[in-house]
Amino acid sequence: MGDPSNGSALSFFSDKSAKIFVAGHRGLVGSAIVRKLHHLGFTNLVLRTHLELDLTRQNDVESFFATEKPRFVILAAAKVGGIHANNTYPADFISINLQIQTNVIESSYRHGVSKLLFLGSSCIYPKFAPQPIPEDALLTGPLEPTNEWYAVAKIAGIKMCQAYRIQYNWDAISGMPTNLYGPNDNFHPENSHVLPALMRRFHEAKVKGSKEVVVWGTGSPLREFLHVDDLADAVVFMMESYSGLGHMNVGSGKEVSIKELAELVKDVVGFEGKLVWDKSKPDGTPRKLMDSSKLAALGWTPKISLRDGLIDTYKWYLQNVEQ
């Protein structure tokens, strides 16, 4: 298979006044991308809240693109959640994400967007993929059942970008981040991912003076975490430096057990009680480390250590979530 790309696309950095639509700008990922673009001096970001533009409504998305005509699109909008949320709302996770992606990608192509970056997730890979997970592990085995609905939608997004590149020679690329954390994360007590859930639990236990915190599972699964500001840096890097058919992994290259993570969050929060593991609860995927060597070979590497990132995230939590 060839690797067509839109050779006429302008350099991302060549015009800081170019119109850029960041879909999902209020979320964990989108807000970090907006911060990064503003920091770099981009002056013409097009941002819409869900109330202003419902990306699941095809006619509304089409009208938006016909009116605004952005030059670049970064698609960070998605319905996301942890194991509990995925198990509870499978129809929402597959249908809402498929609708958002299809509407934004199709309208972007139809209305002359120069380049689109679609963001997915490391959960697209098979449950027992080789470790670290290379990009070509996609579709080589069954998915982790606890998030397959979301994963199937994200796989469809990758394939949609590839299909538009092959058929129309259009510059649509995909980036697959590892587990993310940072400012604007979801700290909901039931529907959040493991790291913000731990941070909230330890903080609340500290405030109440609790003697212990119960954590799901055995603590043995290995996970990789990337600060969302590092992802934003990678997104800008890819918009400037990558134009290819294959999706690109974006990770830190470092893994930590959930037990080690819990101890680190406990330390950063300052909770002095003990940890209790509820082994009756599911662990999820046993190990998930992505091979991000392709992106590294192009010249991008992360800069924020896990401890520094946790300190930064806890400061944000105290200012914005804790009342």
VOKOLFI-560577 format. One line per field, with one value per residue: chain; residue number from 0; x, y, z of N, C-alpha, C in turn; residue in one letter. Coordinates in steps of 0.05 Angstrom, whole numbers. Example, Ala and Ser with C-alpha at 12.3 -4.5 7.8 and 13.67 -1.06 7.14 Angstrom:
2
c c(A:A)
k c(0:1)
nxx c(264:257)
nyy c(-114:-45)
nzz c(156:142)
caxx c(246:273)
cayy c(-90:-21)
cazz c(156:143)
cxx c(264:258)
cyy c(-66:1)
czz c(156:157)
r c(a:s)
END
This chain:
323
c c(A:A:A:A:A:A:A:A:A:A:A:A:A:A:A:A:A:A:A:A:A:A:A:A:A:A:A:A:A:A:A:A:A:A:A:A:A:A:A:A:A:A:A:A:A:A:A:A:A:A:A:A:A:A:A:A:A:A:A:A:A:A:A:A:A:A:A:A:A:A:A:A:A:A:A:A:A:A:A:A:A:A:A:A:A:A:A:A:A:A:A:A:A:A:A:A:A:A:A:A:A:A:A:A:A:A:A:A:A:A:A:A:A:A:A:A:A:A:A:A:A:A:A:A:A:A:A:A:A:A:A:A:A:A:A:A:A:A:A:A:A:A:A:A:A:A:A:A:A:A:A:A:A:A:A:A:A:A:A:A:A:A:A:A:A:A:A:A:A:A:A:A:A:A:A:A:A:A:A:A:A:A:A:A:A:A:A:A:A:A:A:A:A:A:A:A:A:A:A:A:A:A:A:A:A:A:A:A:A:A:A:A:A:A:A:A:A:A:A:A:A:A:A:A:A:A:A:A:A:A:A:A:A:A:A:A:A:A:A:A:A:A:A:A:A:A:A:A:A:A:A:A:A:A:A:A:A:A:A:A:A:A:A:A:A:A:A:A:A:A:A:A:A:A:A:A:A:A:A:A:A:A:A:A:A:A:A:A:A:A:A:A:A:A:A:A:A:A:A:A:A:A:A:A:A:A:A:A:A:A:A:A:A:A:A:A:A:A:A:A:A:A:A)
k c(0:1:2:3:4:5:6:7:8:9:10:11:12:13:14:15:16:17:18:19:20:21:22:23:24:25:26:27:28:29:30:31:32:33:34:35:36:37:38:39:40:41:42:43:44:45:46:47:48:49:50:51:52:53:54:55:56:57:58:59:60:61:62:63:64:65:66:67:68:69:70:71:72:73:74:75:76:77:78:79:80:81:82:83:84:85:86:87:88:89:90:91:92:93:94:95:96:97:98:99:100:101:102:103:104:105:106:107:108:109:110:111:112:113:114:115:116:117:118:119:120:121:122:123:124:125:126:127:128:129:130:131:132:133:134:135:136:137:138:139:140:141:142:143:144:145:146:147:148:149:150:151:152:153:154:155:156:157:158:159:160:161:162:163:164:165:166:167:168:169:170:171:172:173:174:175:176:177:178:179:180:181:182:183:184:185:186:187:188:189:190:191:192:193:194:195:196:197:198:199:200:201:202:203:204:205:206:207:208:209:210:211:212:213:214:215:216:217:218:219:220:221:222:223:224:225:226:227:228:229:230:231:232:233:234:235:236:237:238:239:240:241:242:243:244:245:246:247:248:249:250:251:252:253:254:255:256:257:258:259:260:261:262:263:264:265:266:267:268:269:270:271:272:273:274:275:276:277:278:279:280:281:282:283:284:285:286:287:288:289:290:291:292:293:294:295:296:297:298:299:300:301:302:303:304:305:306:307:308:309:310:311:312:313:314:315:316:317:318:319:320:321:322)
nxx c(17:10:33:2:2:-18:15:12:-3:3:58:48:65:72:36:12:-36:-73:-136:-156:-192:-206:-234:-272:-251:-256:-244:-199:-156:-165:-165:-112:-86:-105:-82:-28:-26:-40:3:44:32:-9:-66:-118:-159:-214:-267:-317:-368:-404:-458:-460:-446:-466:-432:-452:-493:-506:-523:-514:-459:-441:-461:-431:-378:-384:-392:-348:-300:-247:-174:-142:-156:-163:-181:-205:-249:-291:-331:-313:-289:-279:-270:-319:-356:-354:-374:-425:-451:-450:-475:-476:-421:-403:-438:-441:-387:-375:-410:-391:-338:-347:-379:-345:-298:-316:-341:-296:-263:-297:-302:-252:-209:-140:-108:-121:-121:-134:-150:-141:-139:-100:-129:-147:-118:-107:-125:-84:-38:29:83:128:71:68:49:30:3:-50:-116:-102:-121:-169:-205:-198:-251:-277:-274:-288:-327:-318:-266:-274:-301:-259:-221:-248:-246:-191:-186:-221:-194:-150:-175:-196:-148:-126:-165:-177:-130:-121:-98:-102:-88:-71:-66:-48:-55:-26:-47:-74:-65:-76:-86:-156:-175:-223:-252:-293:-327:-344:-341:-290:-221:-165:-122:-140:-183:-158:-130:-171:-196:-155:-147:-198:-200:-157:-176:-220:-196:-191:-171:-157:-154:-191:-174:-189:-178:-116:-70:-29:-29:6:18:23:35:21:32:-16:0:47:26:-1:41:63:22:23:73:65:27:59:103:90:62:28:3:-2:-25:-1:33:32:68:97:136:150:133:89:69:0:-1:47:36:-9:16:50:14:-12:30:41:-8:-9:-34:-37:-55:-70:-65:-114:-127:-179:-190:-231:-250:-246:-184:-173:-136:-75:-24:0:37:60:94:129:167:169:150:188:233:223:234:209:201:175:172:157:162:131:122:129:87:43:44:33:-18:-47:-45:-77:-125:-137:-147:-189:-227:-235:-276)
nyy c(-24:44:109:159:230:297:337:391:416:469:488:479:517:561:603:638:660:628:594:551:496:470:415:397:430:440:396:349:338:373:424:428:429:477:513:504:521:575:592:586:626:625:655:650:613:570:557:518:507:449:463:504:479:418:363:314:323:322:360:408:408:408:458:492:483:501:554:573:551:527:522:483:424:397:340:329:317:274:221:199:154:113:43:29:66:52:0:9:45:26:34:89:100:77:98:155:170:150:182:235:233:217:259:305:292:282:332:365:348:358:414:435:433:436:401:348:324:267:243:187:131:89:43:20:-25:-97:-138:-172:-154:-151:-128:-74:-41:-41:0:-33:-73:-66:-90:-145:-181:-200:-147:-112:-128:-92:-41:-42:-19:35:31:5:47:85:58:56:110:119:86:113:162:141:120:165:190:153:150:203:231:263:301:271:252:208:204:165:169:148:130:188:247:305:378:396:344:290:284:255:214:163:156:165:159:117:147:202:186:160:203:238:205:196:249:264:227:245:295:280:252:198:129:92:76:45:10:-9:-76:-113:-84:-99:-91:-61:5:60:129:195:263:312:360:346:313:352:381:342:337:386:381:337:358:393:361:309:268:218:152:114:108:141:124:156:164:159:122:99:55:40:5:-4:-5:21:70:86:91:134:176:179:198:248:274:273:238:200:151:80:36:-5:-63:-82:-141:-166:-135:-116:-117:-100:-90:-128:-108:-49:-18:28:27:79:91:106:159:182:175:212:257:274:276:263:309:317:292:237:246:302:317:297:329:379:368:358:408:437:409:423:477:479:437:417:440)
nzz c(0:-16:7:5:9:24:-12:-20:26:72:115:184:220:188:184:234:241:217:212:263:282:343:365:420:461:515:544:576:540:495:520:537:488:467:504:492:437:442:473:436:402:365:336:319:337:332:371:402:448:474:478:441:393:375:363:347:314:249:209:236:244:191:174:207:189:136:144:177:155:172:169:192:231:294:324:382:411:447:475:537:588:648:667:694:673:618:619:637:601:544:493:488:486:438:398:403:397:345:315:324:303:249:229:236:209:156:142:148:106:62:63:53:90:106:136:181:247:281:345:384:427:470:481:435:420:419:476:494:468:439:481:488:457:388:331:290:315:316:307:310:347:400:435:498:539:574:552:499:466:461:441:390:363:361:331:283:271:260:214:181:172:145:100:74:61:25:-15:-29:-27:17:73:127:192:247:318:373:438:501:568:596:637:680:685:683:681:689:750:771:820:804:748:728:705:727:752:765:796:839:861:878:916:954:970:992:1034:1064:1080:1111:1150:1148:1161:1124:1053:1003:945:878:852:845:844:812:754:699:678:633:635:611:614:600:577:553:513:483:463:430:393:366:344:310:274:247:229:213:164:144:127:168:236:295:354:418:473:539:546:593:646:702:760:782:837:851:829:860:910:898:885:934:965:941:950:1005:1041:1099:1117:1108:1050:1021:984:941:920:894:854:784:747:696:635:636:626:595:553:507:444:426:389:336:333:365:333:295:322:369:440:506:563:616:681:718:773:777:743:771:817:794:774:821:846:810:818:872:866:830:834:887:937)
caxx c(0:26:29:-4:-3:-25:40:7:-10:22:70:30:75:77:17:1:-64:-90:-158:-153:-215:-199:-259:-269:-231:-259:-236:-171:-138:-170:-157:-83:-78:-111:-61:-3:-28:-38:31:61:26:-31:-84:-144:-171:-243:-275:-346:-377:-424:-483:-459:-444:-467:-418:-466:-515:-493:-529:-502:-431:-438:-465:-408:-355:-390:-389:-322:-279:-220:-153:-133:-174:-152:-206:-201:-276:-299:-343:-293:-294:-264:-282:-347:-372:-356:-391:-452:-462:-437:-487:-466:-393:-398:-453:-433:-360:-377:-423:-373:-316:-357:-388:-323:-279:-329:-344:-270:-255:-316:-299:-226:-189:-114:-98:-136:-109:-154:-138:-155:-132:-85:-147:-153:-102:-116:-120:-59:-19:57:91:110:53:74:26:19:-12:-79:-133:-90:-132:-193:-201:-205:-280:-287:-276:-288:-346:-302:-243:-284:-306:-234:-209:-263:-236:-165:-191:-234:-173:-134:-191:-197:-121:-122:-184:-177:-103:-126:-78:-114:-69:-82:-48:-60:-41:-28:-64:-67:-74:-67:-108:-181:-183:-249:-248:-318:-320:-350:-337:-263:-199:-153:-105:-156:-199:-141:-124:-195:-201:-135:-152:-221:-192:-140:-193:-237:-179:-194:-147:-150:-167:-194:-169:-197:-160:-93:-47:-7:-27:26:7:40:21:33:20:-31:15:66:10:-6:67:65:1:34:96:55:15:81:124:82:41:30:-20:-4:-29:24:31:44:70:121:156:155:110:89:46:-21:7:67:21:-24:35:60:-8:-16:52:37:-32:-3:-50:-19:-67:-60:-78:-126:-134:-203:-182:-255:-256:-229:-158:-170:-113:-53:-1:-5:58:61:119:127:193:165:148:215:251:218:246:193:202:162:190:147:163:106:120:124:61:23:44:19:-47:-59:-48:-100:-148:-143:-157:-212:-247:-240:-291)
cayy c(0:69:127:185:252:321:352:420:427:488:483:486:541:582:625:636:670:608:586:524:487:449:403:387:447:442:371:346:340:398:448:429:437:506:526:502:538:603:596:588:651:622:676:647:588:569:540:517:489:430:477:520:462:390:349:290:331:325:385:430:407:417:487:504:483:517:582:580:543:527:510:459:413:378:328:319:314:246:213:182:145:89:16:29:81:37:-23:18:60:17:46:117:101:71:114:183:174:146:205:258:229:217:286:324:284:286:360:377:342:372:443:445:434:428:379:341:305:252:232:163:121:63:20:8:-48:-122:-141:-185:-145:-152:-105:-51:-45:-26:9:-54:-93:-60:-110:-171:-198:-188:-124:-113:-126:-70:-15:-48:-2:60:23:1:73:98:43:66:137:115:75:134:180:127:117:191:195:136:156:231:243:284:298:265:235:199:200:148:174:129:141:216:260:333:397:391:316:284:273:243:191:137:155:176:140:109:166:222:173:156:229:247:188:202:276:263:212:262:316:268:239:168:113:75:80:20:14:-32:-94:-124:-66:-110:-83:-40:26:82:155:218:288:322:381:332:306:377:386:322:343:408:369:320:375:405:343:282:265:191:135:100:123:145:123:178:155:167:101:89:43:39:-12:12:-3:43:95:93:101:160:195:181:215:275:286:275:221:184:126:57:27:-32:-71:-98:-159:-176:-117:-122:-103:-90:-101:-133:-90:-33:1:32:32:105:96:120:188:190:176:238:279:283:261:277:325:320:267:230:260:331:319:293:353:399:361:361:437:444:398:439:503:478:416:416:464)
cazz c(0:-18:29:-6:28:10:-13:-22:52:83:141:206:233:169:188:261:241:204:229:273:298:363:374:447:473:544:556:585:517:480:535:536:460:465:520:476:413:451:482:412:387:345:343:306:344:331:394:407:470:465:474:416:370:382:341:338:295:223:196:251:238:163:173:221:171:113:153:189:137:185:153:206:250:314:334:409:423:449:501:549:616:657:665:703:653:593:624:642:578:519:470:486:479:410:379:404:385:316:303:325:284:221:221:235:187:130:138:144:78:43:64:45:111:96:151:205:265:297:369:395:453:470:484:409:416:431:505:499:448:448:496:484:434:363:316:273:331:312:294:310:368:413:452:527:539:590:537:470:451:456:424:363:351:355:308:259:264:247:188:165:163:124:75:60:50:2:-37:-37:-23:37:95:153:207:273:340:394:464:523:590:600:662:682:689:669:680:701:776:780:837:792:719:721:701:752:765:779:817:863:872:892:939:975:980:1009:1058:1080:1092:1131:1171:1146:1167:1101:1027:988:916:862:840:859:842:795:726:692:662:623:637:597:622:576:564:534:489:467:450:409:373:349:330:288:254:231:220:205:144:135:128:193:261:310:383:433:500:555:545:620:659:731:769:796:865:853:823:884:931:890:889:963:975:931:964:1033:1057:1116:1124:1093:1026:1022:956:938:898:881:832:760:742:669:619:655:620:571:547:478:431:413:377:310:338:376:310:280:338:392:465:528:580:644:697:730:799:772:731:792:834:778:772:847:849:794:832:895:857:812:840:915:946)
cxx c(17:20:25:-7:-6:0:37:1:12:34:51:39:78:59:3:-27:-83:-112:-156:-178:-205:-226:-255:-250:-234:-250:-207:-152:-141:-160:-126:-73:-83:-89:-35:-4:-26:-10:50:54:5:-54:-113:-156:-201:-252:-305:-352:-398:-451:-483:-458:-443:-456:-432:-488:-502:-498:-516:-472:-425:-441:-441:-384:-359:-385:-360:-298:-251:-200:-143:-154:-159:-177:-200:-227:-282:-315:-323:-301:-278:-280:-312:-365:-376:-375:-421:-466:-450:-448:-478:-438:-387:-413:-445:-406:-360:-389:-405:-352:-326:-365:-364:-304:-291:-331:-317:-260:-271:-311:-270:-205:-163:-104:-115:-120:-131:-140:-155:-145:-117:-103:-155:-139:-113:-108:-92:-39:9:64:121:94:61:48:13:6:-43:-93:-120:-101:-155:-186:-206:-236:-291:-287:-278:-306:-332:-279:-252:-289:-280:-219:-222:-253:-209:-169:-204:-213:-156:-149:-193:-169:-117:-140:-181:-150:-104:-109:-92:-96:-82:-60:-62:-45:-45:-46:-55:-77:-65:-91:-132:-189:-210:-244:-274:-313:-326:-340:-309:-244:-184:-137:-121:-174:-183:-135:-147:-199:-181:-140:-175:-215:-175:-157:-210:-222:-183:-168:-139:-165:-168:-191:-177:-174:-137:-70:-25:-6:-7:13:28:23:36:18:7:-17:37:51:6:18:70:45:12:57:86:41:36:98:116:59:42:5:-24:-10:-4:19:44:44:95:143:163:130:113:65:25:-14:27:54:6:-7:45:39:-13:5:48:14:-26:-22:-33:-31:-56:-77:-89:-135:-158:-199:-207:-262:-237:-204:-157:-146:-89:-29:-7:16:60:89:117:153:191:165:175:235:247:229:230:197:188:181:182:147:136:102:114:96:39:21:28:-11:-61:-63:-73:-126:-156:-155:-184:-234:-255:-253:-287)
cyy c(25:86:155:206:277:339:382:433:446:479:494:513:565:607:622:647:651:599:557:517:465:439:390:403:450:417:371:351:366:423:451:438:467:522:527:521:567:610:600:612:648:640:672:620:590:548:541:498:470:443:494:503:433:374:323:297:339:351:409:432:417:447:502:505:500:547:589:573:543:514:484:451:393:366:314:314:284:243:193:175:121:64:16:43:65:13:-15:31:52:30:75:118:95:91:143:188:170:171:229:256:231:245:305:317:290:316:374:372:359:402:452:448:422:403:374:320:293:239:209:156:95:39:8:-19:-73:-124:-152:-179:-148:-126:-99:-54:-28:-19:-14:-77:-88:-82:-138:-190:-185:-166:-130:-109:-101:-43:-19:-30:24:53:19:27:86:84:53:94:136:106:96:154:167:125:143:198:179:144:184:246:266:279:295:245:228:196:185:152:151:142:170:226:289:351:392:362:313:270:262:218:164:135:165:153:136:131:189:210:168:183:240:231:193:230:276:248:229:283:305:256:209:154:96:84:53:26:-12:-49:-103:-105:-75:-100:-60:-21:47:108:177:243:301:345:370:323:330:384:367:327:365:398:353:337:388:384:316:283:238:176:122:118:122:143:147:170:165:147:89:77:41:21:6:15:20:70:105:104:129:182:200:200:244:289:290:260:202:158:103:51:-1:-39:-89:-117:-172:-159:-122:-105:-90:-103:-105:-115:-74:-11:4:36:58:112:110:150:198:192:201:262:288:264:277:290:325:293:262:245:289:335:315:317:376:394:365:391:446:434:415:466:502:458:416:442:468)
czz c(0:6:19:15:11:10:-14:4:62:109:163:218:214:172:215:263:226:223:237:290:317:374:401:464:504:559:565:562:502:494:535:509:457:480:504:452:421:459:458:394:365:355:334:311:344:352:397:430:458:461:449:391:380:358:332:318:268:210:209:245:210:161:186:202:146:120:160:171:151:166:165:226:268:328:361:424:424:475:513:578:623:654:672:683:627:596:626:618:551:494:466:476:449:391:379:391:355:303:302:304:255:212:218:212:160:123:134:116:58:42:63:68:100:109:175:221:283:321:379:422:450:473:457:405:429:461:510:476:458:462:491:458:410:348:300:289:328:297:292:331:381:432:481:529:554:575:507:454:443:436:395:349:343:332:282:251:250:218:169:154:141:98:60:48:25:-21:-47:-35:-4:62:122:168:234:293:362:421:483:544:596:627:661:687:671:666:693:728:788:797:824:762:710:717:727:766:779:801:843:876:889:918:961:987:1000:1035:1076:1095:1115:1154:1171:1151:1143:1076:1013:958:902:853:858:861:824:766:722:673:655:625:623:606:597:563:546:509:471:451:426:386:354:332:305:266:236:216:210:185:132:139:155:217:277:340:396:463:514:553:572:632:689:739:783:825:869:848:848:906:924:893:918:975:967:945:993:1051:1073:1126:1108:1069:1030:993:956:914:885:856:809:758:715:655:638:651:595:568:517:468:416:398:349:313:349:353:294:296:362:416:487:547:610:658:710:757:795:760:752:811:820:777:799:854:835:808:856:888:843:819:869:924:976)
r c(m:g:d:p:s:n:g:s:a:l:s:f:f:s:d:k:s:a:k:i:f:v:a:g:h:r:g:l:v:g:s:a:i:v:r:k:l:h:h:l:g:f:t:n:l:v:l:r:t:h:l:e:l:d:l:t:r:q:n:d:v:e:s:f:f:a:t:e:k:p:r:f:v:i:l:a:a:a:k:v:g:g:i:h:a:n:n:t:y:p:a:d:f:i:s:i:n:l:q:i:q:t:n:v:i:e:s:s:y:r:h:g:v:s:k:l:l:f:l:g:s:s:c:i:y:p:k:f:a:p:q:p:i:p:e:d:a:l:l:t:g:p:l:e:p:t:n:e:w:y:a:v:a:k:i:a:g:i:k:m:c:q:a:y:r:i:q:y:n:w:d:a:i:s:g:m:p:t:n:l:y:g:p:n:d:n:f:h:p:e:n:s:h:v:l:p:a:l:m:r:r:f:h:e:a:k:v:k:g:s:k:e:v:v:v:w:g:t:g:s:p:l:r:e:f:l:h:v:d:d:l:a:d:a:v:v:f:m:m:e:s:y:s:g:l:g:h:m:n:v:g:s:g:k:e:v:s:i:k:e:l:a:e:l:v:k:d:v:v:g:f:e:g:k:l:v:w:d:k:s:k:p:d:g:t:p:r:k:l:m:d:s:s:k:l:a:a:l:g:w:t:p:k:i:s:l:r:d:g:l:i:d:t:y:k:w:y:l:q:n:v:e:q)
END
